[in-house]
């Protein structure tokens, strides 16, 4: 069956696959659509397997290979090594790719080099006005614009889309991702009321989803509405993990990505936001709730590395530094290649006034040299310098980290607890200022 006939039978195909000179086999098409469904349910591992199957079933279906790269870059273990492998495999076939596929692959390769600015500029080449771009591609353009520090551009793009009308083929989880990106872009602009409006739309649709409550609480914390924050935390602590929280740790450790998507993480997140906006007492209370939540979990869960990492960071926020150190020391011993654990060790040492140990870890992080570090070691070095009171060095390291790609879907530069020491410092404020 040709892709044209498949498109008539299943209109999703025209929305999610770009036209190509050689239509895929029907079996490859079915595997590709299954991959799309898994991807927008945020089951990245399943999506990657389906896209790979589609590419194997029909070697001329180059769109499937591009989506192998795109899915891998969105949270798969060692994802960027997969992206580079796909890039090498498709290099001889570049002229056979559709324009959208060619630009999406090029942007993904740039992002895996840590160059979010280049990735954003590449993806915009398809249609600068976006007047002829498919809606799902416009959402990708907005994502790259935000990651490159241009949230205003992201808002302008996303406001013109209607998730139900333009992205109607997406599962509900995919629409959550769209609205999440809009809310985060508003947050980066300091437009917390618009962020709250978007978040509450999500909560109305699914009041029992941690990702929705987390978005609402980010806005409420920034607005100083602390009573409402804690009202929502009461509901959150009774809810199960939610993969759409989209936090990953240990992605720098080969072969494993740790997902942090629990109610404890939601408590920690809102503590960061409260702290950033001057509500220290409320922030300590929220972090205390995170600690209590982790300690209340069944022992097998408490022992999971992803649980212990956020427990350590929550203990740090409430000033229980020796306990935080004990937790993170054990993590670092179990997984010595994990940059997150080494970085937190350095921050906690600095918190305790152990300058020599903090500087030793700082230099160890500086010596790290391997692919796909994305500026994470440099980002932790900036935190260490900030806690030690070295403001100029902290800002310079933060600029360097951003240039190396240290930015995620949830960008915490403004709310990172270590950077509280930099608030109001003009060079730091300049780093946070949106470029567009």
C-alpha positions as CSV (number, residue, x, y, z in Angstrom):
1,X,0.0,0.0,0.0
2,X,1.4,3.4,-0.9
3,X,1.9,6.2,1.7
4,X,-0.8,8.2,-0.2
5,X,-3.4,5.6,0.3
6,X,-2.3,5.0,3.9
7,X,-2.8,8.7,4.5
8,X,-6.3,8.5,3.3
9,X,-7.1,5.6,5.6
10,X,-5.2,7.0,8.5
11,X,-4.9,10.8,8.4
12,X,-2.3,10.8,11.2
13,X,0.3,9.9,8.6
14,X,0.1,13.3,6.8
15,X,0.5,15.0,10.2
16,X,3.4,13.1,11.6
17,X,5.4,11.9,8.5
18,X,6.8,14.2,5.9
19,X,6.2,13.3,2.3
20,X,9.0,11.4,0.6
21,X,9.7,10.5,-3.0
22,X,9.7,6.8,-2.1
23,X,6.6,5.8,0.0
24,X,7.3,3.3,2.8
25,X,5.9,-0.2,2.9
26,X,2.8,-0.6,4.9
27,X,4.6,-2.7,7.5
28,X,7.2,0.1,8.0
29,X,4.4,2.7,8.1
30,X,2.6,0.7,10.9
31,X,5.8,0.5,12.9
32,X,6.5,4.2,12.5
33,X,3.0,5.2,13.6
34,X,3.4,2.9,16.7
35,X,6.6,4.7,17.4
36,X,4.9,8.0,17.2
37,X,2.2,6.9,19.6
38,X,4.8,5.7,22.1
39,X,6.9,8.8,21.7
40,X,4.1,11.1,22.5
41,X,3.1,9.0,25.5
42,X,6.8,9.6,26.5
43,X,7.7,6.0,26.3
44,X,11.0,6.8,24.6
45,X,12.4,3.3,24.8
46,X,9.4,1.8,23.1
47,X,9.4,4.6,20.5
48,X,13.0,4.1,19.7
49,X,12.4,0.3,19.2
50,X,9.5,1.0,16.9
51,X,11.3,3.6,14.8
52,X,14.3,1.3,14.4
53,X,11.9,-1.5,13.3
54,X,10.4,0.8,10.7
55,X,13.8,1.7,9.4
56,X,14.8,-2.0,9.2
57,X,11.6,-3.0,7.5
58,X,12.1,-0.4,4.7
59,X,15.6,1.0,4.3
60,X,14.3,3.7,2.0
61,X,12.0,5.1,4.7
62,X,14.5,7.7,5.8
63,X,12.0,9.6,7.9
64,X,12.0,6.6,10.3
65,X,15.8,6.8,10.6
66,X,15.5,10.6,11.4
67,X,13.0,9.8,14.1
68,X,15.4,7.2,15.6
69,X,17.8,10.1,16.1
70,X,15.1,12.5,17.4
71,X,13.7,9.9,19.9
72,X,17.2,9.0,21.1
73,X,18.0,12.6,21.8
74,X,14.9,12.9,24.0
75,X,16.1,10.9,26.9
76,X,17.4,7.5,25.7
77,X,20.6,6.3,27.5
78,X,23.6,7.3,25.5
79,X,21.2,9.0,23.2
80,X,23.6,11.3,21.4
81,X,25.8,8.5,20.4
82,X,22.8,7.1,18.6
83,X,22.2,10.5,17.0
84,X,25.7,10.7,15.7
85,X,25.5,7.1,14.4
86,X,22.3,8.0,12.5
87,X,23.9,11.2,11.2
88,X,26.8,9.2,9.7
89,X,24.5,6.6,8.2
90,X,22.3,9.2,6.5
91,X,25.1,11.5,5.4
92,X,25.4,9.9,1.9
93,X,21.6,10.1,1.5
94,X,21.3,13.8,2.6
95,X,19.8,14.9,-0.8
96,X,17.2,12.2,-0.5
97,X,15.8,13.6,2.8
98,X,12.9,15.9,2.7
99,X,13.7,19.5,3.8
100,X,12.0,19.0,7.2
101,X,13.8,15.7,7.9
102,X,17.2,17.2,6.8
103,X,16.8,20.2,9.1
104,X,15.5,18.2,12.1
105,X,18.4,15.8,11.8
106,X,20.9,18.7,11.5
107,X,19.4,20.5,14.5
108,X,19.5,17.3,16.6
109,X,23.1,16.8,15.7
110,X,23.9,20.4,16.7
111,X,22.1,20.0,20.0
112,X,24.2,16.9,20.7
113,X,27.3,19.0,20.2
114,X,25.8,21.3,22.9
115,X,25.1,24.1,20.5
116,X,21.5,25.0,21.1
117,X,21.8,28.3,19.3
118,X,22.9,26.6,16.1
119,X,20.2,24.0,16.5
120,X,17.6,26.7,16.8
121,X,18.8,28.6,13.7
122,X,19.0,25.4,11.7
123,X,15.4,24.4,12.5
124,X,14.1,27.8,11.6
125,X,15.3,27.5,8.0
126,X,12.5,25.4,6.9
127,X,10.0,28.3,6.7
128,X,11.0,31.4,8.6
129,X,7.4,32.6,8.7
130,X,6.2,29.1,9.7
131,X,3.2,29.8,7.4
132,X,3.6,26.5,5.5
133,X,5.2,24.4,8.3
134,X,3.2,21.5,9.8
135,X,1.9,22.3,13.3
136,X,4.1,19.6,15.0
137,X,7.2,21.1,13.3
138,X,6.2,24.5,14.6
139,X,6.2,23.1,18.1
140,X,9.7,21.8,17.6
141,X,10.9,25.2,16.3
142,X,9.5,26.7,19.5
143,X,11.2,24.1,21.7
144,X,14.6,24.9,20.1
145,X,14.0,28.6,20.4
146,X,13.4,28.3,24.2
147,X,16.4,26.1,24.7
148,X,18.5,28.7,22.9
149,X,17.3,31.3,25.4
150,X,14.6,32.9,23.2
151,X,11.4,32.2,25.1
152,X,9.6,35.2,23.6
153,X,9.9,33.6,20.1
154,X,8.7,30.3,21.5
155,X,5.6,32.0,23.0
156,X,4.8,33.8,19.7
157,X,4.9,30.4,17.9
158,X,3.0,28.4,20.4
159,X,0.2,30.9,21.0
160,X,-0.8,30.6,17.4
161,X,-1.3,26.8,17.8
162,X,-4.4,25.2,19.2
163,X,-3.4,21.8,20.7
164,X,-6.9,20.4,20.1
165,X,-7.4,21.8,16.6
166,X,-3.8,21.7,15.1
167,X,-2.4,18.8,17.1
168,X,-5.6,16.8,17.3
169,X,-3.9,13.6,16.2
170,X,-1.7,13.7,19.3
171,X,-2.5,11.6,22.4
172,X,-3.4,13.6,25.5
173,X,0.2,13.2,26.8
174,X,1.5,14.9,23.7
175,X,-0.8,17.8,24.3
176,X,0.5,18.0,27.8
177,X,4.0,18.4,26.4
178,X,2.9,21.2,24.1
179,X,1.2,23.1,27.0
180,X,4.2,22.4,29.2
181,X,6.5,24.1,26.7
182,X,4.2,27.1,26.5
183,X,4.0,27.4,30.3
184,X,7.8,27.2,30.6
185,X,8.3,29.8,28.0
186,X,6.0,32.2,29.9
187,X,7.9,31.4,33.1
188,X,11.2,32.3,31.5
189,X,9.7,35.7,30.5
190,X,8.5,36.3,34.0
191,X,4.9,36.2,32.8
192,X,3.7,34.0,35.7
193,X,0.0,34.8,35.3
194,X,0.0,33.5,31.7
195,X,1.9,30.5,32.9
196,X,-0.7,29.9,35.6
197,X,-3.5,30.1,33.0
198,X,-1.9,27.5,30.9
199,X,-1.1,25.2,33.8
200,X,-4.6,25.5,35.2
201,X,-6.0,24.5,31.8
202,X,-3.9,21.3,32.1
203,X,-5.1,20.7,35.7
204,X,-8.7,21.0,34.6
205,X,-8.1,18.4,32.0
206,X,-6.3,16.0,34.3
207,X,-6.3,17.0,38.0
208,X,-4.4,13.9,39.0
209,X,-1.3,14.3,36.9
210,X,1.9,15.3,38.7
211,X,3.2,17.2,35.7
212,X,0.1,19.4,35.7
213,X,0.3,20.1,39.4
214,X,4.0,20.8,39.1
215,X,3.5,23.4,36.4
216,X,0.7,25.1,38.4
217,X,2.9,25.2,41.5
218,X,5.8,26.8,39.6
219,X,3.6,29.7,38.7
220,X,2.0,29.9,42.2
221,X,5.4,30.0,43.9
222,X,6.6,32.7,41.6
223,X,3.5,34.7,42.4
224,X,4.0,34.2,46.1
225,X,0.7,32.4,46.6
226,X,2.2,30.0,49.2
227,X,-1.0,28.7,50.7
228,X,-2.2,27.5,47.4
229,X,1.2,25.9,46.8
230,X,0.9,23.8,49.9
231,X,-2.7,22.9,49.2
232,X,-1.6,21.4,45.9
233,X,1.3,19.6,47.5
234,X,-1.1,17.8,49.8
235,X,-2.8,16.3,46.7
236,X,0.5,15.7,45.0
237,X,2.1,13.5,47.7
238,X,-0.7,11.0,47.3
239,X,-0.2,10.6,43.5
240,X,1.9,8.0,41.7
241,X,5.0,8.8,39.6
242,X,4.3,10.6,36.3
243,X,6.7,10.1,33.4
244,X,5.7,13.5,31.9
245,X,7.6,15.3,34.6
246,X,10.5,14.6,32.3
247,X,13.4,14.9,34.7
248,X,16.5,12.8,33.9
249,X,19.6,12.2,36.0
250,X,22.7,10.2,35.3
251,X,22.1,10.5,31.5
252,X,25.9,11.0,31.4
253,X,26.5,7.5,32.8
254,X,26.8,5.0,29.9
255,X,23.8,2.7,29.5
256,X,21.4,4.1,32.0
257,X,19.2,7.1,32.4
258,X,17.5,7.7,35.8
259,X,14.0,9.2,35.6
260,X,13.0,11.4,38.5
261,X,9.2,11.8,38.3
262,X,7.8,11.4,41.8
263,X,5.8,13.6,44.2
264,X,9.0,14.0,46.2
265,X,10.5,15.7,43.2
266,X,7.5,18.0,42.9
267,X,8.0,19.1,46.5
268,X,11.7,19.8,45.8
269,X,10.9,21.7,42.6
270,X,8.5,24.1,44.3
271,X,11.0,24.6,47.1
272,X,13.5,25.8,44.6
273,X,11.0,28.1,43.0
274,X,9.9,29.5,46.4
275,X,13.5,30.1,47.4
276,X,14.3,31.9,44.1
277,X,11.4,34.3,44.7
278,X,12.3,35.2,48.3
279,X,10.1,32.9,50.3
280,X,12.8,31.1,52.3
281,X,10.6,29.8,55.1
282,X,8.1,28.3,52.7
283,X,10.9,26.9,50.6
284,X,12.4,25.1,53.6
285,X,8.9,23.8,54.5
286,X,8.4,22.4,50.9
287,X,11.9,20.8,51.0
288,X,11.1,19.3,54.4
289,X,8.0,17.7,52.8
290,X,10.2,16.3,50.1
291,X,12.5,14.7,52.7
292,X,9.5,13.3,54.6
293,X,8.0,11.9,51.4
294,X,11.3,10.1,50.5
295,X,11.6,8.7,54.1
296,X,8.0,7.4,54.0
297,X,8.5,5.3,50.9
298,X,9.0,1.5,51.0
299,X,12.6,0.5,51.6
300,X,13.2,-0.9,48.1
301,X,12.1,2.5,46.6
302,X,14.1,4.5,49.1
303,X,17.2,2.7,47.8
304,X,16.7,3.7,44.2
305,X,19.5,6.1,43.1
306,X,16.9,8.5,41.6
307,X,15.1,8.7,45.0
308,X,18.4,9.3,46.9
309,X,19.6,12.0,44.6
310,X,16.6,14.3,45.1
311,X,16.6,13.4,48.8
312,X,20.2,14.6,49.0
313,X,19.3,17.9,47.3
314,X,16.3,18.3,49.5
315,X,18.4,17.8,52.6
316,X,20.7,20.4,51.3
317,X,17.9,22.9,51.0
318,X,16.8,22.4,54.6
319,X,20.4,22.8,55.8
320,X,21.0,19.2,56.8
321,X,24.3,19.1,55.0
322,X,26.0,16.2,56.8
323,X,23.0,14.0,56.0
324,X,23.0,15.2,52.4
325,X,26.8,14.5,52.2
326,X,26.3,10.9,53.5
327,X,23.6,10.2,50.8
328,X,25.6,11.6,47.9
329,X,28.9,10.0,49.0
330,X,27.2,6.6,48.8
331,X,25.8,7.4,45.4
332,X,29.2,8.6,44.1
333,X,30.9,5.4,45.5
334,X,28.3,3.2,43.7
335,X,28.5,5.1,40.4
336,X,31.9,7.0,40.2
337,X,31.3,8.0,36.6
338,X,28.2,10.0,37.4
339,X,28.7,13.8,36.9
340,X,25.6,14.7,38.8
341,X,26.7,12.9,42.0
342,X,30.2,14.4,41.9
343,X,28.8,17.8,41.3
344,X,26.5,17.7,44.3
345,X,29.4,16.4,46.4
346,X,31.2,19.6,45.5
347,X,28.2,21.8,46.2
348,X,27.6,20.2,49.6
349,X,31.3,20.5,50.5
350,X,31.1,24.2,49.7
351,X,27.9,24.5,51.8
352,X,29.8,23.2,54.8
353,X,32.7,25.6,54.3
354,X,35.1,22.9,53.2
355,X,36.8,25.0,50.6
356,X,39.7,22.6,50.0
357,X,37.4,19.7,49.2
358,X,35.0,21.8,47.1
359,X,38.0,23.1,45.0
360,X,39.4,19.6,44.7
361,X,36.1,18.4,43.2
362,X,35.9,21.5,41.1
363,X,39.2,20.7,39.5
364,X,38.2,17.0,39.0
365,X,35.1,18.2,37.1
366,X,37.3,20.6,35.0
367,X,39.5,17.7,33.9
368,X,36.6,15.6,32.6
369,X,36.8,15.1,28.9
370,X,34.5,12.8,27.0
371,X,31.7,13.2,24.5
372,X,28.2,14.5,25.3
373,X,29.0,16.2,28.6
374,X,26.8,19.2,27.6
375,X,28.5,21.6,30.0
376,X,27.1,19.7,33.1
377,X,30.5,19.6,34.9
378,X,30.9,23.3,34.2
379,X,27.4,24.0,35.5
380,X,28.2,22.3,38.8
381,X,31.5,24.2,39.0
382,X,29.5,27.4,38.7
383,X,27.3,26.3,41.6
384,X,30.4,25.5,43.7
385,X,31.9,28.9,43.0
386,X,28.6,30.7,43.8
387,X,28.4,29.0,47.2
388,X,32.0,29.8,47.9
389,X,31.3,33.4,47.2
390,X,33.3,33.7,44.0
391,X,30.7,35.6,42.1
392,X,32.6,36.6,39.0
393,X,34.0,33.1,38.6
394,X,30.5,31.6,39.1
395,X,29.0,33.9,36.4
396,X,31.9,33.2,34.0
397,X,31.5,29.4,34.5
398,X,27.7,29.7,34.1
399,X,28.2,31.5,30.7
400,X,30.6,28.8,29.7
401,X,28.3,26.0,30.7
402,X,25.4,27.5,28.7
403,X,27.6,27.8,25.7
404,X,28.5,24.1,26.1
405,X,24.8,23.2,26.1
406,X,23.9,23.1,29.8
407,X,20.2,23.6,29.5
408,X,17.3,21.2,29.8
409,X,13.5,21.1,29.3
410,X,13.2,22.4,32.9
411,X,15.9,25.2,33.0
412,X,16.7,25.9,36.7
413,X,19.3,28.7,36.2
414,X,17.1,31.3,37.9
415,X,15.9,28.9,40.7
416,X,19.1,26.9,41.3
417,X,19.5,27.2,45.1
418,X,23.3,27.7,44.8
419,X,22.7,30.8,42.6
420,X,20.6,32.5,45.3
421,X,24.0,34.1,46.3
422,X,24.0,35.7,42.8
423,X,20.5,37.2,42.8
424,X,20.7,40.9,42.2
425,X,24.2,40.8,40.8
426,X,24.1,42.6,37.4
427,X,26.3,40.1,35.5
428,X,24.2,37.2,36.7
429,X,21.0,39.0,35.9
430,X,22.3,39.6,32.4
431,X,22.9,35.8,32.0
432,X,19.2,35.2,32.9
433,X,17.8,37.9,30.6
434,X,16.0,36.3,27.6
435,X,17.7,37.0,24.2
436,X,14.4,37.0,22.4
